[in-house]
Amino acid sequence: MNDTPSLFDVDDASRPLADRLRPRTLQDVVGQDHLLTADAPIGRMVDAQRLVSMVLWGPPGCGKTTIARLLAEQTDLAFEPLSATFSGVADLRKVFSAAQRRRELGQGTLLFVDEIHRFNRAQQDSFLPYVEDGTIILVGATTENPSFELNGALLSRTQVFVLKRLDDAALETLITRAEDLLSAPLPLTDDARQALVAMADGDGRYLLNMIEQVHGLPAPVDTAVLAAAVQKRAPLYDKAQEGHYNLISALHKAMRGSDPDAALYWLARMLDGGEDPLFIARRITRFATEDIGMADPHAVQQALAAWDVYERLGSPEGELAIAQAVIYLATAPKSIGVYRGFNKARAAAKRTGSLMPPAHILNAPTRLMKDLGYGDGYQYDPDTETGFSGANYFPDTMPRETFYEPTTGGYERAISERLHHWARLRAAPPVPQTPHASDTSSKGPVT
């Protein structure tokens, strides 16, 4: 005999299914065993009846509000819910006053703040004395990275617990519970049932809302009927928040790791989430110069070409050019020789200040400058026997430094061999220059 309905309160068919199926104990919450089982962090706190203030960080529909409510119930704390979207300092003062009165009577208070990241710095600071002296147990819920959105002072007084998006097994458990509560299986084909799980995208509340829409439809409901009956959940992607940076980082790392398939996946995820393709074009152009550089000098041309094609064609046709560039960059040889070399050169430039170039490489358009030695002894490299004079081009008082160190991959292998050859020539005794007889053009172009 299935006893699943005993997990829930007396059923009221007029309430939303997500509310009717709200768990009654922490053990009934799906998908968060890493936090809630008896040997997990929150589970141990409940067993000891000693909670600490915490922040629950996770995607929508993963159970943050439910967990907070159950924590209050299972530790005999008064539950005070607030939404940072609709509440201000006046609301907080009322809660703090009520919590102080309860404390005098021997009862604690769990203050649950939904979307706590929406409180400003002053509002977040108002929690501090009440959290410190134990007047309230603060449980904040957020979909945004607490490291970016919450004050350091508040973070230091709370523990951050990361909740996971619900996996397919957890979502299937919710479907089964819904079917038990509704006393009927959903009229879905096997493919449609899998599609329903995929459409939920890890959001349990959204899944239950979709179940309400398909429950009662005439069987069989295949994927086509399902798509017509419910609206696919928009991908969880905020172009201005952490999801934006997480996915572009994933694309960058996949290309750096020479994995074109993973790179295409993250590109598709970003485009599907509504990311501006021009932002992606800019980032892959940066990647071409930063992570490939001279290992494949054509890489930046490929990135720029994709950028140009997208600007000419727009979506969706232009997105294929970006995908082509992503594949090219992911499969190109990698080197950060240019990136590192330029950073070293900039550091040296800041360190050495305003040193003058050596006089022999300065032009001397006036008699005074010639008298001062400008251009004296300059060797025009193409006129030397080897095409390389080995002259010093650093300031006279600055020892020679090596900034650019090419790898042995891709085109940089040839560059590395060339630089080593020139280093050997530079270390060898100087070879006299053979000037062209009274041919001023032999001095090379004036620069």
Residue pairs with C-beta under 8 A, 6 or more apart in sequence:
2 180
4 176
4 177
4 180
4 181
5 11
5 180
5 181
7 23
7 24
7 25
7 28
7 177
8 20
8 21
8 22
8 23
8 24
8 181
9 20
9 22
9 24
11 20
11 181
12 20
13 20
16 208
16 209
16 212
17 178
17 181
17 208
17 209
17 211
17 212
18 204
18 205
18 208
18 209
20 181
21 174
21 177
21 178
21 181
21 208
22 66
23 29
23 66
23 70
24 70
25 70
25 74
26 36
26 42
26 43
26 46
26 67
26 70
26 71
26 74
27 36
29 36
29 63
29 66
29 67
29 70
30 63
30 166
30 170
30 173
30 174
30 204
31 62
31 63
31 164
31 165
31 166
31 167
31 170
31 204
32 62
32 63
32 67
32 163
32 164
33 40
34 40
34 164
35 41
35 42
35 43
35 67
35 161
35 163
36 42
36 43
36 67
37 43
38 44
38 47
41 159
41 161
42 54
42 67
42 71
42 161
45 51
45 52
46 71
46 74
46 75
49 75
49 76
50 75
51 71
51 75
51 77
51 110
51 137
52 137
52 158
52 159
53 131
53 136
53 137
53 138
53 139
53 157
53 158
53 159
54 138
54 139
54 140
54 158
54 159
54 160
54 161
55 116
55 139
55 140
55 141
55 142
55 146
55 150
55 155
55 158
55 159
55 160
55 161
56 64
56 67
56 68
56 139
56 140
56 141
56 142
56 161
56 163
57 142
57 143
57 144
57 145
57 146
57 160
57 161
57 162
57 163
58 64
58 143
58 162
58 163
58 164
58 165
59 143
59 163
59 165
59 202
59 203
59 236
60 143
60 203
60 205
60 206
60 236
61 166
61 200
61 202
61 203
61 204
61 205
61 206
61 207
62 163
62 164
62 165
62 166
62 202
62 203
62 204
63 163
63 204
64 114
64 141
64 163
65 81
65 112
65 114
65 141
67 163
68 79
68 81
68 110
68 112
68 139
68 141
69 79
69 81
69 112
71 77
71 110
71 139
72 78
72 79
72 110
72 112
73 79
75 108
75 110
76 107
76 108
77 107
77 108
77 109
77 110
77 137
78 99
78 102
78 107
78 108
78 109
78 110
79 110
79 112
80 95
80 98
80 99
80 109
80 110
80 111
80 112
80 136
81 112
81 114
82 91
82 92
82 95
82 111
82 112
82 113
82 114
83 113
83 114
83 115
84 113
84 114
84 115
84 116
84 117
84 118
84 119
84 123
85 114
85 115
85 118
87 113
88 123
89 122
89 123
89 126
92 123
92 126
92 127
95 109
95 111
95 136
96 126
96 130
96 135
96 136
98 109
99 109
99 111
99 130
99 135
99 136
100 135
102 108
102 109
103 109
103 134
103 135
108 134
108 136
108 137
109 135
109 136
109 137
110 136
110 137
110 139
111 136
111 137
111 138
111 139
112 139
112 140
112 141
113 119
113 138
113 139
113 140
113 141
114 141
115 141
115 142
115 143
116 124
116 140
116 141
116 142
116 150
117 142
117 143
117 144
117 146
117 149
117 150
121 151
124 150
124 151
124 153
124 154
125 151
125 153
125 154
127 136
127 138
127 154
128 153
128 154
128 157
129 135
130 136
130 138
131 138
131 154
131 157
131 158
132 157
138 158
140 150
140 158
142 149
142 150
144 241
144 242
145 241
145 242
146 155
146 160
147 155
148 242
165 201
165 202
165 203
165 236
166 174
166 200
166 202
166 203
166 204
166 207
167 202
168 197
170 204
171 197
171 200
171 202
171 204
171 207
172 197
174 204
174 207
174 208
175 186
175 193
175 196
175 197
175 207
175 211
178 186
178 208
178 211
178 215
179 185
179 186
182 215
184 215
186 193
186 196
186 211
186 214
186 215
186 221
187 214
187 215
187 217
187 218
187 219
187 220
187 221
188 196
188 214
188 220
188 221
188 226
189 220
189 221
189 222
189 223
191 222
191 223
192 220
192 221
192 222
192 223
192 225
192 226
195 223
195 226
195 227
196 207
196 210
196 211
196 214
196 226
196 230
197 207
199 210
199 226
199 230
199 232
199 233
200 206
200 207
200 210
200 233
201 233
201 235
201 236
202 236
203 233
203 236
206 233
210 230
213 229
213 230
214 221
214 226
214 229
214 230
217 225
217 229
221 229
234 273
235 269
235 272
235 273
236 243
236 273
237 243
237 244
237 247
237 269
237 270
237 272
237 273
237 274
237 275
238 244
239 273
239 274
239 275
239 276
243 273
244 275
247 266
247 269
247 270
247 273
247 275
248 270
248 279
248 280
248 283
250 262
250 266
251 263
251 266
251 267
251 270
251 280
251 283
251 284
251 326
252 283
252 287
252 291
254 260
254 262
254 263
254 265
254 266
254 330
255 263
255 284
255 287
255 291
255 326
255 329
255 330
256 287
256 291
256 334
258 330
258 331
258 334
259 330
260 326
260 327
260 330
260 331
263 326
263 327
263 329
263 330
264 323
264 326
264 327
267 280
267 322
267 323
267 326
270 280
271 277
271 280
271 319
277 310
277 315
277 318
277 319
277 322
278 307
278 310
278 311
280 322
281 303
281 306
281 307
281 310
281 322
281 325
282 307
284 303
284 306
284 322
284 325
284 326
284 329
285 300
285 303
285 304
285 307
287 303
287 329
288 299
288 300
288 302
288 303
288 329
289 300
289 338
289 339
290 336
290 338
290 339
291 329
291 334
291 335
291 336
291 339
292 299
292 300
292 329
292 332
292 333
292 334
292 335
293 299
293 335
293 336
293 337
293 338
293 339
293 412
294 335
294 337
294 338
294 406
294 410
294 411
294 412
294 415
295 332
295 333
295 334
295 335
295 337
295 407
295 409
295 410
295 411
295 412
296 332
296 333
296 410
296 411
297 411
299 328
299 329
299 332
302 324
302 325
302 328
302 329
303 325
303 329
305 321
305 325
306 321
306 322
306 324
306 325
309 318
309 321
310 318
310 319
310 321
310 322
311 318
312 318
313 321
332 410
333 407
333 409
333 410
333 411
333 412
334 409
335 406
335 407
335 409
335 410
335 412
337 404
337 405
337 406
337 407
337 412
338 404
340 403
340 404
340 405
341 403
341 404
341 405
342 403
344 401
344 403
345 403
348 401
348 403
352 395
352 398
355 395
355 397
355 398
356 395
356 396
357 393
357 395
358 392
358 393
358 394
358 395
358 396
359 372
359 373
359 374
359 375
359 376
359 396
360 373
360 375
360 376
360 377
360 378
360 391
361 375
361 378
361 391
361 393
362 369
362 374
362 375
363 369
363 374
363 375
363 446
363 447
364 370
364 372
364 374
364 375
364 376
369 375
370 376
378 391
378 443
379 389
379 391
379 433
380 389
380 433
380 442
380 443
380 444
381 387
381 388
381 389
381 391
381 444
382 444
383 433
383 434
383 435
383 436
383 442
383 444
384 431
384 433
384 434
385 431
385 434
386 425
386 431
388 422
388 425
388 426
389 433
390 422
390 425
390 426
390 428
390 430
392 400
394 400
394 401
406 412
406 413
406 415
406 416
406 419
407 413
407 416
408 416
435 442
436 442
